[in-house]
Amino acid sequence: MIIVQGSIPIRSECREQAIAMAKEMIVASRSELGCISYEFYTALSDPNCLVLFQEWEDAESLQAHYATPHMDAFLRRLPDILDGEIITRRYAVQSVEEEQAVVVAAEKPTIH
């Protein structure tokens, strides 16, 4: 699984526009193949900062998301509402079950 977390500082006078854009992205992105979750939140410490949280099945699904028309439209409109630098982080997550399967497979003796 791939998790993307980010913060998007927005100009206060553009807050309603930013929220509308975020809602459009949520609806469009959740219907994509490989999207587990896609959400924006308002930061409690700064109401003019949107926090992005996404979960994707794999890196290929996330890359396909970046190539969608709704992502392109969002990125073209984004500079008009920004009030600073966007910060994003991407995490590759392995479940405990996957980790245990790898360990068990590694522990099995090879029979010749």
VMD Tcl script that draws the C-alpha trace (Angstrom):
set ca {
  {0.00 0.00 0.00}
  {1.11 3.55 -0.71}
  {0.09 6.42 1.58}
  {0.38 10.04 0.49}
  {0.14 12.76 3.12}
  {0.45 16.45 2.41}
  {-0.33 19.97 3.49}
  {-1.54 22.70 1.17}
  {-1.48 26.29 2.50}
  {-4.25 28.33 0.92}
  {-4.99 32.04 0.80}
  {-7.76 32.91 3.26}
  {-9.83 34.66 0.59}
  {-9.71 31.47 -1.52}
  {-10.73 29.05 1.25}
  {-14.20 28.26 -0.14}
  {-12.76 27.76 -3.64}
  {-10.08 25.44 -2.23}
  {-12.66 23.37 -0.36}
  {-14.78 23.07 -3.50}
  {-11.73 21.94 -5.48}
  {-10.87 19.40 -2.78}
  {-14.41 17.99 -2.82}
  {-14.24 17.57 -6.60}
  {-10.95 15.70 -6.26}
  {-12.35 13.44 -3.54}
  {-15.32 12.36 -5.66}
  {-13.27 11.81 -8.83}
  {-10.32 10.11 -7.15}
  {-12.31 7.68 -5.02}
  {-13.70 6.10 -8.18}
  {-10.22 5.31 -9.51}
  {-8.92 1.77 -9.67}
  {-6.60 1.14 -6.71}
  {-7.84 4.02 -4.56}
  {-8.44 2.83 -1.00}
  {-9.13 6.27 0.51}
  {-8.80 9.89 -0.55}
  {-9.54 12.76 1.82}
  {-8.80 16.37 2.59}
  {-9.05 17.86 6.09}
  {-8.69 21.34 7.53}
  {-5.73 21.66 9.88}
  {-6.84 22.50 13.43}
  {-3.80 24.72 13.93}
  {-4.46 26.66 10.70}
  {-7.90 26.75 9.04}
  {-6.19 27.93 5.84}
  {-4.20 24.75 5.47}
  {-5.70 21.70 3.80}
  {-4.29 18.35 4.84}
  {-4.34 15.63 2.21}
  {-4.45 11.91 3.04}
  {-4.57 9.21 0.37}
  {-4.20 5.43 0.40}
  {-3.49 3.49 -2.78}
  {-3.20 -0.25 -3.38}
  {0.15 0.15 -5.15}
  {2.51 2.60 -6.82}
  {1.04 1.88 -10.26}
  {-2.41 3.01 -9.11}
  {-0.95 6.22 -7.70}
  {0.95 6.90 -10.93}
  {-2.25 6.37 -12.93}
  {-3.97 8.89 -10.61}
  {-1.33 11.49 -11.46}
  {-2.22 11.09 -15.16}
  {-5.98 11.65 -14.80}
  {-7.77 14.66 -16.30}
  {-9.14 15.68 -12.86}
  {-5.62 15.72 -11.40}
  {-4.43 17.84 -14.32}
  {-7.31 20.29 -13.83}
  {-6.65 20.46 -10.06}
  {-2.95 21.15 -10.56}
  {-3.65 23.89 -13.12}
  {-6.01 25.70 -10.69}
  {-3.91 25.16 -7.57}
  {-1.41 28.04 -8.02}
  {-4.30 30.55 -7.92}
  {-5.20 29.62 -4.33}
  {-1.81 28.82 -2.78}
  {-0.26 30.76 0.08}
  {3.07 29.02 0.43}
  {4.79 25.75 -0.30}
  {2.97 22.44 -0.68}
  {4.57 19.65 1.33}
  {3.86 16.03 0.45}
  {5.24 12.74 1.68}
  {4.79 9.27 0.23}
  {5.05 6.12 2.34}
  {5.21 2.49 1.22}
  {3.40 0.40 3.82}
  {3.63 -3.31 4.33}
  {0.94 -5.01 6.42}
  {1.85 -7.24 9.36}
  {0.39 -10.21 7.47}
  {2.63 -9.52 4.45}
  {5.65 -9.13 6.72}
  {4.90 -12.43 8.50}
  {4.47 -14.22 5.15}
  {7.91 -13.03 4.07}
  {9.45 -14.22 7.36}
  {7.73 -17.62 7.15}
  {8.84 -18.07 3.54}
  {12.41 -17.21 4.51}
  {12.36 -19.69 7.41}
  {11.19 -22.67 5.36}
  {14.06 -25.05 4.70}
  {14.86 -25.90 1.12}
  {14.34 -29.58 0.33}
  {16.70 -31.07 -2.24}
}
mol new
graphics top color blue
foreach p $ca { graphics top sphere $p radius 0.5 }
foreach p [lrange $ca 0 end-1] q [lrange $ca 1 end] { graphics top cylinder $p $q radius 0.2 }
display resetview
